[in-house]
Amino acid sequence: MAARVYAHEVLDHFQSRYHAAIDTGEYQPFVWPHRALGPYLLIFYLLLPPTSSPIVHYARYPLFALIIYVSVAAMHDCRSPAVTVGYGIGLLNAWTILWSATLIIFTDGRRDYKRIERQQRPDGAPNVEAFVENIQGETSALDGSTTDGLKLLHPVGELPEPEPSVTGDIVPKLESPEIFAAQEPIPSSSQEIYAWQSLPDNILHRLDFILDLVTNFRGLRWTHQRPGTHPPPPHVRETLTNPDTPPSLHPEQYPSYRTLFTTNLRSFLLCSLTLDALKSVTSLDPYFLAQGQNAPSPFPVAHSIRLALSLLFTYTSLLNIFLLAPLVLACTFGPRILGPHASTWLYPPFFGPLSSIAEKGLAGLWGGWWHQLFRYAFEAAGEFIGGKVLRLSKRSIPGSIARVVVAFLCSGILHACASYTILGNTQPIKGSFLFFALQPVGIMGQRALSIYLKQKGYREAIPPWMRKTGNVIFVVLWCRITGPLIADEFAAGGIWMYEPLPVSLIKGVKGEGWWRWGGEWARWYSGDRWWRSGLVFLGG
């Protein structure tokens, strides 16, 4: 029987590799802010005062080239002994390139974006009832009766058409506006209205505007808000001077701060307990300790169990992090500190309902259930290449395929860069990149099967429950085939050796110590030039 491998031994090996690489000059430490200039360059450009100057307009191209240079250099040169920091070096720098391209190349971030802001009602403005009538009339387009209904304002054009599931069922994108009837509107005597705000003239206002634009990846309360995220609440929509507000795929009532806090706290605690259990279980299998897929496993049906544990670990880790946003920003800091940024309607769930998978299959998994944090950037890249470069109509089959393929290739590159910058024995192209590059094949294959069944007339003969079951079975089989590509990559890189919680109940009861965090989190690094000095994050 092989000797048991422990996480601290593997992490010590990573530390040794890191220090050896630093001593020989193979790599450099990731120093903040010297090696994180990309986002600051983007913010600096977007912060320039509103102007029609062609110099400012065209300056975005050399600026983007500079952002690419500093980001690629950081990914190539820098490493960290901590697996989470190492993964973040690649992920954040690759995302900086893609997000900068979205805001200053694929679109014009200084002209194309508007944000919903609260303002005092000007003299002579219509009252709330007039706004309500206007909104109600405009939203009748949700059922197809007019052409001026709620529309998403974003550079990639019109809202995507509903896509059929593997069995051909059409899942509507929009819900009836009657679902908002039970929600509480603002009093009609209010003197506040909400309007679309473009790039402001005032520098402090503009700073708030740009920081929100750069950090608000899902576009909540912006013109690029994605389909599927919750629209503004009724009292906001009823007073918008421009009724072009985003649609909702899964609208719900907007909670009070108490409800938001209790709901997210309950989920956070459940996720924490799940992570504690997962951490204890996976520590028994050397596969999760960067020992490779051929390492002996204590589990029967090892490949399937490893894949299931990897998916659950990924989901709960992300969800645990996402839940901190409403708990800290909205409920702890609150409107007294953050003002409108703490509004409860700006913190909808990151993940969608699991029913999306049953309704739409693999497309529902990626477009409905999984988090949509990076979706706008992926879609903008697909629209830019498919529409402006290849000049393919998004309503044509080649145009649709091109946009989907580009979106998943961007995701593959993003995750491959993250895998590239960790010290484990990873294969970014054969692992993370290939996993995402194959997803359009599954989506298009399922869509082709759906069309075939419809053309042959089989769809009507299959009951809805069987069609949904078929969607789920297809997704499970597809993930079983392609999932090991990214699961093995994560495990080989040592991702699952990170400590997600400061306190472990399970390990404490087992006598292995309650407190799990420790060591040095950050250190001041003195470079050969003052601008190369800064903080080096070590991960604890």
KACORFEN-V347962 format. One record per backbone hydrogen bond with DSSP energy under -1.0 kcal/mol. NH is the residue of the N-H (numbers start at 1). CO is the residue of the C=O. Records with the same first field share a line. If there is no record, write none. Layout:
NH->CO ; CO
This chain:
10->6
11->7
12->8
13->9
14->10
15->11
16->12
17->13
18->14
19->15
20->16
21->17
22->18
23->19
24->20
26->21
27->21
28->77
32->535
35->31
36->33
41->37
42->38
43->39
44->40
45->41
46->42
47->43
48->45
57->53
58->54
59->55
61->58
63->59
64->60
65->61
66->62
67->63
68->64
69->65
70->66
71->67
72->68
73->69
74->70
75->71
76->72
77->73
78->74
79->28
86->82
87->83
88->84
89->85
90->86
91->87
92->88
93->89
94->90
95->91
96->92
97->93
98->94
99->95
100->96
101->97
102->98
103->99
104->100
105->101
106->101
109->103
111->108
112->108
115->197
116->221
117->195
119->193
121->191
125->122
131->127
132->128
133->129
134->130
135->131
136->132
137->133
138->134
139->135
141->138
142->139
143->140
144->141
145->140
157->154
165->169
168->165
179->176
180->177
181->178
183->180
190->187
193->119
195->117
197->115
206->202
207->203
208->204
209->205
210->206
211->207
212->208
213->209
214->210
215->211
216->212
217->215
219->216
222->219
223->114
225->222
226->218
229->226
236->233
237->233
238->234
241->194
245->243
260->256
261->257
262->258
263->259
264->260
265->261
266->262
267->263
268->264
269->265
270->266
271->267
272->268
273->269
274->270
275->271
276->272
277->273
278->274
279->275
280->276
281->277
282->278
283->279
284->281
285->282
288->285
289->286
291->286
295->292
305->301
306->302
307->303
308->304
309->305
310->306
311->307
312->308
313->309
314->310
315->311
316->312
317->313
318->314
319->315
320->316
321->317
322->318
323->319
324->321
325->322
327->323
328->324
329->325
331->326
333->328
334->329
337->334
338->334
339->335
341->338
342->339
343->340
346->343
347->344
352->369
356->353
357->354
359->355
360->356
361->357
365->361
366->362
367->363
368->364
369->364
370->365
378->374
379->375
380->376
381->377
382->378
383->379
384->380
385->381
386->382
387->383
388->384
389->384
390->385
392->386
396->393
400->396
401->397
402->398
403->399
404->400
405->401
406->402
407->403
408->404
409->405
410->406
411->407
412->408
413->409
414->410
415->411
416->412
417->413
418->414
419->415
420->416
421->417
422->419
426->424
431->427
433->428
434->429
435->431
436->432
437->433
438->434
442->438
443->439
444->440
445->441
446->442
447->443
448->444
449->445
450->446
451->447
452->448
453->449
454->450
455->451
456->452
458->453
459->453
462->459
467->463
468->464
469->465
470->466
471->467
472->468
473->469
474->470
475->471
476->472
477->473
478->474
479->475
480->476
481->477
482->478
483->479
485->482
487->483
488->484
490->486
491->487
492->488
493->489
494->491
495->490
497->494
498->495
504->514
508->504
509->505
510->506
511->508
512->507
516->502
523->536
525->534
532->529
533->530
534->525
535->32
536->523
538->521
539->521
540->520
